[in-house]
Amino acid sequence: MSKNNTVFIGENKSFWDRNRRSGGYLLRKRSAQIAVSVIRALLLFGMCFMIIQPLLTRFSISLMQEQDLYDSTVVLLPRHVTTENYKIVADLTDLPRSMFNTLWVSLLISVCQIVSTTLVAYGFARYEFPLKKFWFGCVVALIIIPPQTIQSALYMNFANFDILRVFTLFGVNAEGMTFGQRLMSVIDGTGTGLLTLLTGKAINLRANVSAYVIMSLTCMGLKNGLYIYMMRQYFRGIPTSLEEAAYVDGCGTLHTFVRIMLPDALPTIASCFLFSFVWQWTDIFYTRLFLPATSFSIYSNQMSTMVSRMARYFSKDATNAVVVPNGRQQQLIAIAVLICAIPLVILYLFTQKTFTQSLAMSGSKE
């Protein structure tokens, strides 16, 4: 048994007496502990302040009347408190309808993305198939290449949606076209497809959420490459002995995946779901492409275009627009951003344990 130095120098004596007997060791140790605690507290306070300060500033600005915005003596606390600004932002962003639409669309798309990417990630982690490295390279390309590069192709394909656009290669609606032009029609989405062959016309999917669901279920949605990569790395870290034991007990491939692999991967799946939900909640690119504001009220779309509607909103005459001062515009935008962030903050407060657990999970599970 090791000797207790604290007892040896006098456990019941005063700190300074014990420090003298230890040759100053206790004082140095206590000073180092206090210094580390102070530095850690300052770092945590600084990080928390960087996160919370913008929210507090926007909340303070949201309660100010317009005259307070141009008063140099008003820094943080408003002199004239009002809640009218929230009503104005609600009218400009079509609340609560836009928020409700954003909620159910974000949930639907996130669930579709997690279902598809989890299956694909498990396949990459556990099975061998032709051109596996090539297809995983395409997954990495989804992470690197911005989706704006295929914006025109997505627009054309879903504005004139069809299936199997290969019939042009066989001469259907290909009068006067060379073989190269026929092949290009299949690539750029202008060729004749199955629906056009049967019904005479394609389908426009841009004005509803079905196009976005198709993108998500085929792993081509927002950040899907990142989710596949994260879950593939997790599944690769699970020992194959767990699956082998399940196969010996009579479980099939799907049964093993659902009953053995998925429960163990829930923290990682939850993290990917949170990432998907948060990014979808604030997304503008895909929502503008598939859910235009003229046919579907999404909060991010309404928020991004609210400045263009301010002039008409504040005009007493509907035929004449007024010039809204820049300070007033920035105040209303700040309120809209605050309203957008509040649900995400609440979501994180309820899910931080699962999120932190997924980040901390590492090592072998043998």
C-alpha positions as CSV (number, residue, x, y, z in Angstrom):
1,M,0.0,0.0,0.0
2,S,1.4,3.4,-1.0
3,K,2.1,5.9,1.8
4,N,-0.4,8.9,2.2
5,N,1.8,12.0,2.1
6,T,-1.1,14.1,3.4
7,V,-1.3,12.2,6.6
8,F,2.5,12.1,6.9
9,I,2.8,15.9,6.9
10,G,-0.1,16.3,9.3
11,E,-3.7,15.9,8.0
12,N,-5.3,17.8,10.9
13,K,-2.9,20.8,10.8
14,S,-3.5,24.1,9.0
15,F,-2.8,24.5,5.3
16,W,0.2,26.7,5.8
17,D,1.7,24.4,8.3
18,R,1.3,21.4,6.0
19,N,2.7,23.5,3.1
20,R,5.8,24.3,5.2
21,R,6.3,20.7,5.9
22,S,5.9,19.7,2.3
23,G,8.5,22.2,1.2
24,G,5.9,24.4,-0.7
25,Y,4.5,21.5,-2.7
26,L,0.9,22.0,-1.5
27,L,0.9,25.7,-2.4
28,R,2.2,25.1,-5.9
29,K,-0.3,22.3,-6.4
30,R,-3.2,24.5,-5.2
31,S,-2.1,27.5,-7.3
32,A,-1.9,25.3,-10.4
33,Q,-5.4,23.9,-9.8
34,I,-6.8,27.4,-9.3
35,A,-5.0,28.7,-12.4
36,V,-6.4,25.9,-14.5
37,S,-9.9,26.4,-13.2
38,V,-9.8,30.2,-13.9
39,I,-8.5,29.7,-17.4
40,R,-11.1,27.0,-18.1
41,A,-13.9,29.2,-16.7
42,L,-12.7,32.2,-18.9
43,L,-12.6,30.0,-22.0
44,L,-16.0,28.6,-21.4
45,F,-17.4,32.1,-20.6
46,G,-15.9,33.5,-23.8
47,M,-17.3,30.7,-25.9
48,C,-20.7,31.0,-24.3
49,F,-20.6,34.8,-24.7
50,M,-19.8,34.5,-28.4
51,I,-22.8,32.2,-28.9
52,I,-25.3,34.0,-26.6
53,Q,-24.3,37.6,-27.2
54,P,-25.8,37.9,-30.8
55,L,-29.1,36.4,-29.5
56,L,-29.2,38.9,-26.6
57,T,-28.3,41.8,-29.0
58,R,-31.1,40.8,-31.4
59,F,-33.6,40.4,-28.6
60,S,-32.7,43.9,-27.3
61,I,-33.1,45.4,-30.8
62,S,-36.4,43.7,-31.3
63,L,-37.9,45.6,-28.3
64,M,-36.8,49.0,-29.6
65,Q,-38.9,51.6,-31.3
66,E,-37.4,53.0,-34.5
67,Q,-36.3,56.2,-32.8
68,D,-34.1,54.2,-30.5
69,L,-32.2,52.7,-33.4
70,Y,-30.8,56.1,-34.3
71,D,-30.2,57.3,-30.7
72,S,-26.4,57.1,-30.0
73,T,-27.1,57.0,-26.2
74,V,-29.1,53.7,-26.6
75,V,-26.6,50.8,-26.6
76,L,-28.3,47.7,-25.4
77,L,-31.3,48.5,-23.2
78,P,-34.2,50.1,-25.2
79,R,-35.5,53.4,-24.0
80,H,-39.0,52.9,-25.7
81,V,-40.1,49.3,-25.3
82,T,-42.5,47.8,-27.9
83,T,-43.6,44.4,-29.1
84,E,-45.1,45.8,-32.3
85,N,-42.0,44.7,-34.3
86,Y,-42.9,41.1,-33.8
87,K,-46.3,41.6,-35.3
88,I,-44.7,43.3,-38.3
89,V,-42.3,40.5,-38.9
90,A,-45.1,37.9,-38.5
91,D,-47.0,39.7,-41.2
92,L,-43.9,40.0,-43.5
93,T,-43.0,36.3,-43.1
94,D,-46.5,34.8,-43.1
95,L,-46.3,33.4,-39.6
96,P,-47.5,31.0,-38.3
97,R,-48.2,29.2,-41.6
98,S,-44.6,29.5,-42.9
99,M,-43.2,28.2,-39.6
100,F,-45.6,25.2,-39.6
101,N,-44.8,24.4,-43.2
102,T,-41.0,24.6,-42.5
103,L,-41.5,22.3,-39.5
104,W,-43.2,19.4,-41.3
105,V,-41.1,19.8,-44.5
106,S,-37.9,19.7,-42.4
107,L,-39.1,16.6,-40.5
108,L,-40.2,14.8,-43.6
109,I,-37.0,15.5,-45.6
110,S,-34.7,14.7,-42.6
111,V,-36.4,11.3,-42.1
112,C,-36.1,10.5,-45.8
113,Q,-32.5,11.5,-45.8
114,I,-31.6,9.4,-42.7
115,V,-33.4,6.3,-44.0
116,S,-31.7,6.4,-47.3
117,T,-28.2,7.4,-46.2
118,T,-28.2,4.8,-43.3
119,L,-28.9,2.0,-45.8
120,V,-26.3,3.2,-48.2
121,A,-23.7,3.8,-45.5
122,Y,-24.2,0.2,-44.2
123,G,-23.8,-1.1,-47.6
124,F,-20.5,0.7,-48.1
125,A,-19.2,-0.4,-44.7
126,R,-20.1,-4.1,-44.9
127,Y,-20.5,-5.3,-48.5
128,E,-18.3,-5.6,-51.6
129,F,-19.8,-4.8,-55.0
130,P,-18.4,-3.7,-58.4
131,L,-16.9,-0.2,-58.5
132,K,-17.3,0.3,-54.8
133,K,-14.4,2.7,-54.5
134,F,-15.7,4.7,-57.5
135,W,-19.2,5.0,-56.0
136,F,-17.8,6.1,-52.7
137,G,-15.7,8.7,-54.6
138,C,-19.0,10.0,-55.9
139,V,-20.2,10.2,-52.3
140,V,-17.2,12.3,-51.4
141,A,-17.9,14.4,-54.5
142,L,-21.3,15.2,-53.1
143,I,-19.6,16.7,-50.1
144,I,-17.0,18.7,-52.0
145,I,-19.0,19.9,-55.1
146,P,-21.6,22.6,-54.3
147,P,-25.1,21.8,-55.4
148,Q,-25.3,25.1,-57.3
149,T,-23.3,23.5,-60.1
150,I,-26.2,21.2,-61.1
151,Q,-29.0,23.8,-60.4
152,S,-29.9,24.1,-64.1
153,A,-30.0,20.3,-64.6
154,L,-32.2,19.9,-61.5
155,Y,-34.6,22.6,-62.6
156,M,-35.0,21.1,-66.1
157,N,-35.4,17.5,-64.9
158,F,-38.0,18.2,-62.3
159,A,-39.8,20.9,-64.3
160,N,-40.3,18.2,-67.0
161,F,-40.0,15.1,-64.9
162,D,-40.0,11.8,-66.7
163,I,-38.7,8.2,-66.2
164,L,-36.1,6.4,-68.4
165,R,-35.3,9.1,-70.9
166,V,-33.6,6.6,-73.2
167,F,-36.3,6.1,-75.9
168,T,-34.8,8.9,-78.0
169,L,-31.8,6.6,-78.5
170,F,-34.1,4.2,-80.3
171,G,-35.5,6.8,-82.6
172,V,-38.6,8.0,-80.7
173,N,-38.9,11.8,-81.3
174,A,-35.4,11.8,-82.8
175,E,-36.1,12.9,-86.4
176,G,-33.0,14.6,-87.8
177,M,-30.8,13.9,-84.8
178,T,-27.4,12.3,-84.9
179,F,-26.5,9.5,-82.4
180,G,-24.4,12.0,-80.5
181,Q,-27.3,14.3,-80.1
182,R,-29.5,11.4,-79.0
183,L,-27.0,10.4,-76.4
184,M,-26.7,14.0,-75.2
185,S,-30.5,14.2,-74.8
186,V,-30.4,11.3,-72.3
187,I,-27.6,13.1,-70.3
188,D,-29.2,16.6,-70.2
189,G,-32.7,15.3,-69.5
190,T,-34.4,16.4,-72.8
191,G,-34.9,12.9,-74.2
192,T,-38.2,11.1,-74.4
193,G,-39.0,9.2,-71.3
194,L,-41.6,6.6,-70.3
195,L,-44.2,9.0,-69.1
196,T,-44.0,11.0,-72.3
197,L,-44.2,7.9,-74.4
198,L,-47.4,6.7,-72.5
199,T,-49.2,10.0,-71.8
200,G,-47.7,12.4,-74.3
201,K,-46.2,14.8,-71.7
202,A,-43.9,15.0,-68.7
203,I,-44.9,16.1,-65.2
204,N,-43.9,19.3,-63.4
205,L,-42.8,18.5,-59.9
206,R,-41.3,21.8,-58.9
207,A,-44.3,23.3,-57.2
208,N,-44.6,20.6,-54.5
209,V,-42.5,18.7,-52.0
210,S,-42.4,15.4,-54.0
211,A,-39.3,16.5,-56.0
212,Y,-37.4,17.1,-52.8
213,V,-38.5,13.8,-51.3
214,I,-37.2,12.0,-54.5
215,M,-33.9,13.8,-54.1
216,S,-33.6,12.8,-50.4
217,L,-34.6,9.1,-50.9
218,T,-32.0,8.8,-53.7
219,C,-29.2,10.3,-51.4
220,M,-29.0,13.5,-53.5
221,G,-30.4,15.9,-51.0
222,L,-28.8,18.5,-48.9
223,K,-25.5,17.3,-47.3
224,N,-26.4,13.6,-47.9
225,G,-22.8,12.8,-48.8
226,L,-21.7,13.9,-45.3
227,Y,-24.3,11.7,-43.6
228,I,-23.2,8.7,-45.6
229,Y,-19.6,9.3,-44.7
230,M,-20.3,9.7,-41.0
231,M,-22.4,6.6,-40.7
232,R,-20.1,4.5,-42.9
233,Q,-17.2,5.3,-40.6
234,Y,-19.3,4.3,-37.6
235,F,-20.5,1.0,-39.0
236,R,-16.9,0.2,-40.0
237,G,-15.9,0.6,-36.3
238,I,-18.5,-2.0,-35.2
239,P,-16.8,-5.5,-35.0
240,T,-18.1,-8.0,-37.6
241,S,-18.4,-10.6,-34.8
242,L,-21.7,-9.1,-33.7
243,E,-23.2,-9.8,-37.1
244,E,-21.6,-13.2,-37.4
245,A,-23.2,-14.2,-34.0
246,A,-26.6,-12.9,-35.3
247,Y,-26.2,-15.0,-38.5
248,V,-25.4,-18.1,-36.4
249,D,-28.5,-17.5,-34.4
250,G,-30.6,-17.5,-37.6
251,C,-31.0,-13.8,-38.3
252,G,-31.1,-12.7,-41.9
253,T,-29.3,-9.7,-43.3
254,L,-32.2,-7.2,-42.9
255,H,-33.1,-8.6,-39.5
256,T,-29.5,-8.2,-38.3
257,F,-29.3,-4.7,-39.6
258,V,-32.6,-3.6,-37.9
259,R,-32.2,-5.5,-34.6
260,I,-28.4,-5.4,-34.0
261,M,-26.8,-2.6,-36.0
262,L,-29.4,0.2,-35.8
263,P,-29.9,0.2,-32.0
264,D,-26.1,0.5,-31.5
265,A,-25.9,3.3,-34.1
266,L,-28.8,5.4,-32.7
267,P,-26.5,8.2,-31.3
268,T,-24.8,8.7,-34.7
269,I,-28.1,8.5,-36.5
270,A,-29.5,11.1,-34.1
271,S,-26.6,13.4,-34.8
272,C,-27.1,13.1,-38.5
273,F,-30.8,13.8,-38.1
274,L,-30.1,16.9,-36.1
275,F,-27.6,18.1,-38.7
276,S,-30.2,17.4,-41.4
277,F,-33.0,19.1,-39.6
278,V,-31.0,22.3,-38.8
279,W,-29.6,22.6,-42.3
280,Q,-33.0,22.0,-43.8
281,W,-34.6,24.5,-41.4
282,T,-32.4,27.3,-42.7
283,D,-31.9,26.1,-46.3
284,I,-32.7,28.5,-49.2
285,F,-31.2,26.9,-52.2
286,Y,-33.3,23.7,-52.4
287,T,-36.5,25.3,-51.0
288,R,-36.3,28.0,-53.7
289,L,-35.7,25.4,-56.3
290,F,-38.4,22.9,-55.4
291,L,-40.7,25.0,-53.2
292,P,-41.1,28.5,-54.7
293,A,-42.6,31.1,-52.4
294,T,-45.5,31.7,-54.9
295,S,-46.8,28.2,-54.3
296,F,-45.4,27.2,-50.9
297,S,-44.8,29.3,-47.8
298,I,-41.5,28.3,-46.2
299,Y,-40.0,30.6,-43.5
300,S,-36.5,30.7,-44.9
301,N,-37.9,31.9,-48.3
302,Q,-40.2,34.4,-46.6
303,M,-37.3,35.7,-44.5
304,S,-34.9,36.1,-47.5
305,T,-37.5,38.2,-49.4
306,M,-39.0,40.2,-46.6
307,V,-37.0,43.3,-47.5
308,S,-38.7,43.5,-50.9
309,R,-42.1,43.5,-49.3
310,M,-41.3,46.1,-46.6
311,A,-41.9,49.1,-48.9
312,R,-45.4,48.0,-49.7
313,Y,-46.2,47.0,-46.1
314,F,-45.3,50.4,-44.7
315,S,-47.0,52.3,-47.5
316,K,-50.4,53.8,-46.6
317,D,-51.3,53.8,-50.3
318,A,-51.0,50.3,-51.9
319,T,-50.1,51.9,-55.3
320,N,-47.0,53.7,-53.9
321,A,-44.0,52.3,-52.1
322,V,-42.1,54.0,-49.4
323,V,-38.4,54.0,-48.7
324,V,-37.7,52.0,-45.5
325,P,-34.5,53.2,-43.7
326,N,-31.7,50.8,-43.6
327,G,-31.6,50.7,-39.8
328,R,-35.3,49.7,-39.8
329,Q,-34.7,47.0,-42.3
330,Q,-31.8,45.5,-40.3
331,Q,-33.9,45.6,-37.2
332,L,-36.7,43.6,-38.7
333,I,-34.3,41.1,-40.3
334,A,-32.6,40.6,-36.9
335,I,-36.0,39.8,-35.4
336,A,-36.7,37.3,-38.2
337,V,-33.3,35.7,-37.6
338,L,-34.1,35.5,-33.9
339,I,-37.4,33.8,-34.5
340,C,-35.7,31.3,-36.8
341,A,-33.0,30.5,-34.3
342,I,-35.3,30.0,-31.2
343,P,-36.7,26.6,-32.3
344,L,-33.2,25.3,-33.1
345,V,-32.0,26.4,-29.6
346,I,-34.9,24.6,-28.0
347,L,-34.2,21.5,-30.1
348,Y,-30.6,21.4,-29.0
349,L,-31.5,21.8,-25.3
350,F,-33.6,18.7,-25.5
351,T,-31.1,16.7,-27.6
352,Q,-27.7,17.8,-26.4
353,K,-27.1,14.6,-24.4
354,T,-27.6,12.4,-27.4
355,F,-25.6,14.7,-29.6
356,T,-22.6,14.8,-27.2
357,Q,-22.8,11.1,-26.7
358,S,-22.4,10.5,-30.5
359,L,-19.4,12.7,-30.6
360,A,-17.7,11.0,-27.7
361,M,-18.3,7.4,-29.0
362,S,-15.1,6.0,-30.4
363,G,-12.9,2.8,-30.1
364,S,-13.6,-0.8,-30.6
365,K,-16.8,-2.4,-29.3
366,E,-15.4,-5.9,-28.9
